């Protein structure tokens, strides 16, 4: 307990005369000026600065040798005349009462500031912690593709929902809700993301930004919520190709960036991650080719995508309101990378709208499941096999599938580019006009 007292061998300090407010206002000269009313209360003047200071003595009862330990402290009570004489005396009385009760006001304030500093550290967001972990990983991992995958998967699936959340406020239910939409459809990707989230929480725990068990741990935390899946390869639900033009017509009635991204994915037959990461500098409008760097490709090889006139027109329709250095399809908020969930939500809304109109919606009839963005790649492949005479290798290379012979693959990337351009032009025409022709008939 803290006490204040004077050494018995020293004379008690002389009690200062209690000054009036008028007398205090007339005080001049640098230094401390006792104003009375409360022992130790002074008006401190330094040039044009005037402030109230309470000088007190606090001390622990005895040290290890049994000797009284005293400490003289100055406690600031505010500026004069903003704090009046009466208010300064009231504050001084309150401080002395705290000291009599065993408290040290200065130490209390220091403790409060320290607590605020700790709390500020604990207010680190998931994104801030993830960025530090990724920076650390970039020093550990030699494969630049793996480093890029850390950033890409978090930006696509996690940041849109948890990125700006204080990491200490995130629990296992929050993580499960983020992973659940892709747990069945993209199980391998989801499992990798879960492991990355767990690593980020390990860092947060080590830095004391997060307290408690790691919420991204599999056993005991996420396993009971998400459950294990049988390792069965199941195709993504896809729309029959004779319905794709109707879907595109419906899609073109939507006016936002997500419908544009989804239509571009359909017209190019590319993966959603390749679409989300697309940047303007990758587009050659003159040759009508989109070059995707190998870092964003599943096969770790640069991929040249021939663009139909419909795809070029779509890009030009949005080019005017995005910056040259930006993503082509930026997220509505913040301008970052668009997420898979935004397209999933868009398809779900379109399905529900169509369901009310015809009782069918947009369903894969083989699986009786709502279609997915990735499923349009299967739609394209079925159409190209059933309705065109293009060689299988050309169709497979459009999808950036690995070809059996590396020499043949290199040859196809160059010599068959014109054939792929023709194929994608036919596909775009089918997507745009097939529904209208059927309507006329």
VOTORDREN-129539 format. One record per residue (C-alpha): residue in one letter; y, x, z. Coordinates in steps of 0.05 Angstrom, whole numbers, padded with zeros to 5 digits, always signed. Layout:
BEGIN
AYXZ
...
! end
This chain:
BEGIN
X+00000+00000+00000
X+00071+00023-00016
X+00124+00024+00039
X+00195+00048+00043
X+00223+00083+00105
X+00267+00140+00128
X+00248+00203+00162
X+00259+00192+00238
X+00290+00261+00243
X+00344+00244+00192
X+00404+00200+00207
X+00404+00131+00176
X+00449+00129+00115
X+00518+00101+00124
X+00522+00028+00103
X+00568+00019+00043
X+00626-00029+00047
X+00611-00094+00012
X+00658-00098-00048
X+00683-00161-00081
X+00676-00175-00156
X+00750-00160-00165
X+00743-00093-00130
X+00683-00074-00172
X+00722-00090-00236
X+00775-00039-00214
X+00726+00019-00203
X+00740+00078-00249
X+00713+00148-00257
X+00645+00175-00276
X+00591+00175-00223
X+00555+00129-00175
X+00596+00078-00136
X+00563+00041-00078
X+00582-00032-00079
X+00548-00055-00014
X+00513-00120+00000
X+00446-00086-00012
X+00430-00015+00011
X+00424+00032-00048
X+00459-00013-00099
X+00508+00027-00143
X+00551+00018-00204
X+00538+00079-00248
X+00594+00098-00295
X+00585+00148-00352
X+00647+00147-00397
X+00647+00077-00427
X+00577+00059-00402
X+00571+00018-00338
X+00504-00002-00308
X+00474-00026-00243
X+00425+00021-00208
X+00385+00009-00145
X+00363+00073-00109
X+00302+00062-00065
X+00251+00104-00029
X+00178+00086-00037
X+00118+00123-00011
X+00045+00122+00003
X+00029+00118+00077
X-00004+00186+00084
X-00032+00241+00041
X-00099+00276+00053
X-00066+00319+00106
X-00039+00258+00142
X+00033+00271+00119
X+00079+00215+00097
X+00092+00218+00021
X+00161+00192+00000
X+00190+00184-00070
X+00262+00168-00087
X+00268+00123-00149
X+00325+00094-00189
X+00314+00024-00216
X+00359-00001-00272
X+00383-00073-00262
X+00423-00083-00326
X+00491-00068-00356
X+00558-00088-00325
X+00593-00136-00336
X+00535-00171-00374
X+00500-00172-00306
X+00550-00195-00254
X+00556-00167-00183
X+00523-00228-00154
X+00465-00223-00203
X+00456-00149-00189
X+00452-00162-00114
X+00401-00217-00125
X+00359-00171-00169
X+00365-00116-00117
X+00341-00162-00061
X+00282-00182-00104
X+00263-00110-00118
X+00266-00092-00044
X+00222-00152-00028
X+00170-00127-00078
X+00171-00058-00046
X+00162-00088+00024
X+00101-00124-00004
X+00071-00058-00025
X+00091-00057-00098
X+00125-00002-00138
X+00169-00037-00191
X+00174+00026-00234
X+00099+00036-00235
X+00090-00037-00250
X+00136-00032-00310
X+00100+00030-00335
X+00033-00005-00327
X+00059-00065-00366
X+00083-00020-00423
X+00016+00016-00425
X-00019-00051-00427
X+00025-00072-00485
X+00009-00007-00522
X-00065-00019-00512
X-00059-00091-00534
X-00021-00069-00596
X-00078-00022-00614
X-00128-00078-00603
X-00088-00121-00651
X-00114-00079-00709
X-00137-00123-00766
X-00205-00120-00799
X-00172-00093-00862
X-00137-00037-00824
X-00202-00015-00792
X-00240-00021-00857
X-00190+00023-00894
X-00199+00078-00842
X-00275+00073-00847
X-00272+00076-00923
X-00227+00138-00919
X-00279+00170-00873
X-00335+00150-00920
X-00298+00181-00979
X-00306+00248-00945
X-00380+00235-00930
X-00403+00206-00997
X-00405+00248-01060
X-00418+00189-01107
X-00351+00159-01125
X-00384+00095-01148
X-00412+00082-01078
X-00343+00093-01048
X-00313+00045-01098
X-00367-00007-01081
X-00345-00006-01009
X-00274-00026-01028
X-00293-00074-01084
X-00344-00115-01044
X-00298-00121-00984
X-00238-00141-01028
X-00280-00192-01065
X-00319-00225-01009
X-00289-00207-00941
X-00214-00193-00943
X-00194-00262-00970
X-00219-00294-00905
X-00225-00240-00851
X-00180-00184-00877
X-00118-00203-00838
X-00155-00227-00776
X-00148-00185-00712
X-00216-00151-00709
X-00223-00166-00635
X-00221-00240-00650
X-00278-00240-00702
X-00347-00264-00680
X-00416-00269-00711
X-00403-00341-00733
X-00342-00319-00773
X-00383-00264-00807
X-00441-00312-00821
X-00393-00362-00854
X-00367-00308-00901
X-00437-00284-00921
X-00470-00352-00926
X-00443-00371-00995
X-00475-00309-01026
X-00534-00300-00980
X-00583-00336-01026
X-00550-00324-01093
X-00534-00250-01084
X-00578-00230-01026
X-00580-00155-01041
X-00504-00153-01046
X-00496-00195-00983
X-00543-00149-00944
X-00503-00087-00965
X-00438-00121-00945
X-00467-00139-00877
X-00485-00066-00865
X-00414-00045-00884
X-00384-00096-00837
X-00429-00070-00781
X-00404+00001-00794
X-00332-00023-00790
X-00345-00057-00723
X-00380+00006-00697
X-00314+00042-00711
X-00273-00013-00678
X-00318-00010-00616
X-00311+00065-00611
X-00235+00058-00615
X-00237+00001-00564
X-00205-00047-00613
X-00267-00091-00603
X-00304-00104-00539
X-00376-00130-00535
X-00438-00128-00580
X-00429-00114-00653
X-00425-00184-00684
X-00450-00158-00752
X-00516-00132-00723
X-00576-00166-00756
X-00626-00173-00700
X-00604-00224-00648
X-00537-00239-00681
X-00538-00256-00755
X-00613-00263-00766
X-00619-00330-00728
X-00559-00357-00767
X-00573-00333-00838
X-00648-00323-00836
X-00691-00277-00877
X-00704-00294-00950
X-00768-00283-00988
X-00757-00229-01038
X-00764-00275-01098
X-00720-00264-01158
X-00688-00331-01174
X-00642-00339-01234
X-00571-00361-01223
X-00562-00436-01237
X-00534-00442-01308
X-00506-00496-01352
X-00544-00516-01415
X-00506-00488-01474
X-00497-00556-01506
X-00452-00574-01447
X-00411-00511-01444
X-00356-00534-01492
X-00346-00597-01450
X-00341-00554-01388
X-00289-00508-01422
X-00248-00569-01443
X-00249-00593-01371
X-00231-00523-01346
X-00171-00518-01392
X-00141-00579-01358
X-00134-00537-01294
X-00069-00498-01286
X-00077-00438-01241
X-00104-00366-01244
X-00175-00383-01222
X-00190-00427-01283
X-00162-00373-01328
X-00208-00321-01296
X-00268-00367-01302
X-00254-00382-01375
X-00246-00307-01390
X-00313-00295-01355
X-00345-00347-01400
X-00313-00321-01464
X-00333-00248-01450
X-00400-00262-01415
X-00381-00210-01363
X-00398-00207-01289
X-00347-00237-01241
X-00334-00170-01207
X-00316-00139-01274
X-00267-00196-01286
X-00234-00192-01217
X-00222-00117-01224
X-00194-00121-01295
X-00125-00089-01305
X-00077-00093-01363
X-00083-00019-01381
X-00156-00031-01398
X-00138-00081-01453
X-00125-00056-01524
X-00092-00116-01557
X-00089-00082-01625
X-00164-00068-01631
X-00181-00129-01587
X-00225-00089-01540
X-00229-00088-01465
X-00255-00022-01437
X-00285-00028-01368
X-00291+00040-01332
X-00360+00060-01309
X-00339+00056-01235
X-00339-00020-01240
X-00402-00027-01282
X-00471-00040-01252
X-00503+00010-01299
X-00450+00063-01282
X-00430+00069-01355
X-00365+00052-01390
X-00370-00015-01426
X-00329-00037-01486
X-00321-00113-01490
X-00300-00142-01557
X-00248-00197-01546
X-00247-00260-01589
X-00181-00289-01611
X-00189-00343-01558
X-00196-00289-01504
X-00134-00253-01531
X-00094-00318-01531
X-00115-00331-01459
X-00092-00261-01437
X-00025-00269-01472
X-00014-00336-01438
X-00014-00302-01369
X+00014-00233-01387
X+00086-00256-01380
X+00080-00270-01305
X+00040-00209-01281
X+00062-00137-01277
X+00032-00084-01323
X+00001-00046-01264
X-00027-00109-01232
X-00095-00142-01236
X-00099-00188-01296
X-00125-00244-01251
X-00091-00232-01183
X-00105-00272-01121
X-00054-00328-01111
X-00033-00299-01044
X-00014-00226-01038
X-00030-00207-01110
X-00095-00172-01092
X-00162-00181-01124
X-00187-00251-01136
X-00251-00269-01098
X-00317-00298-01120
X-00308-00355-01071
X-00246-00379-01108
X-00288-00390-01171
X-00344-00420-01131
X-00296-00470-01100
X-00266-00485-01169
X-00335-00501-01199
X-00352-00544-01138
X-00289-00585-01147
X-00301-00593-01221
X-00374-00613-01208
X-00353-00666-01157
X-00300-00693-01205
X-00350-00697-01263
X-00403-00727-01216
X-00357-00786-01203
X-00346-00795-01277
X-00417-00792-01304
X-00463-00787-01243
X-00489-00719-01266
X-00436-00666-01254
X-00450-00594-01274
X-00522-00582-01254
X-00576-00533-01277
X-00630-00584-01296
X-00686-00533-01285
X-00665-00519-01213
X-00626-00582-01197
X-00571-00538-01168
X-00496-00534-01182
X-00481-00481-01234
X-00450-00413-01216
X-00402-00365-01250
X-00458-00315-01262
X-00500-00370-01293
X-00455-00371-01354
X-00484-00304-01374
X-00552-00338-01379
X-00519-00395-01418
X-00492-00345-01468
X-00560-00310-01474
X-00597-00375-01486
X-00546-00396-01539
X-00548-00329-01575
X-00624-00331-01577
X-00631-00403-01599
X-00570-00413-01644
X-00555-00345-01676
X-00592-00292-01716
X-00559-00232-01683
X-00609-00177-01663
X-00634-00180-01592
X-00604-00111-01578
X-00535-00134-01597
X-00540-00194-01550
X-00567-00151-01493
X-00511-00101-01502
X-00459-00156-01496
X-00487-00169-01427
X-00487-00094-01411
X-00561-00095-01399
X-00597-00029-01398
X-00631-00016-01465
X-00699+00018-01467
X-00678+00079-01506
X-00617+00119-01485
X-00605+00145-01556
X-00608+00074-01583
X-00560+00051-01528
X-00509+00105-01548
X-00516+00085-01621
X-00506+00011-01606
X-00442+00024-01566
X-00410+00050-01630
X-00444+00024-01693
X-00456-00046-01667
X-00387-00058-01640
X-00367-00098-01702
X-00430-00141-01696
X-00414-00154-01624
X-00343-00174-01644
X-00372-00224-01693
X-00420-00251-01640
X-00365-00261-01589
X-00321-00295-01641
X-00378-00344-01656
X-00389-00356-01582
X-00315-00370-01569
X-00314-00419-01628
X-00376-00453-01600
X-00344-00459-01531
X-00279-00487-01560
X-00301-00533-01617
X-00373-00556-01604
X-00351-00611-01556
X-00296-00636-01603
X-00345-00639-01662
X-00395-00678-01620
X-00340-00726-01600
X-00320-00739-01673
X-00392-00752-01692
! end
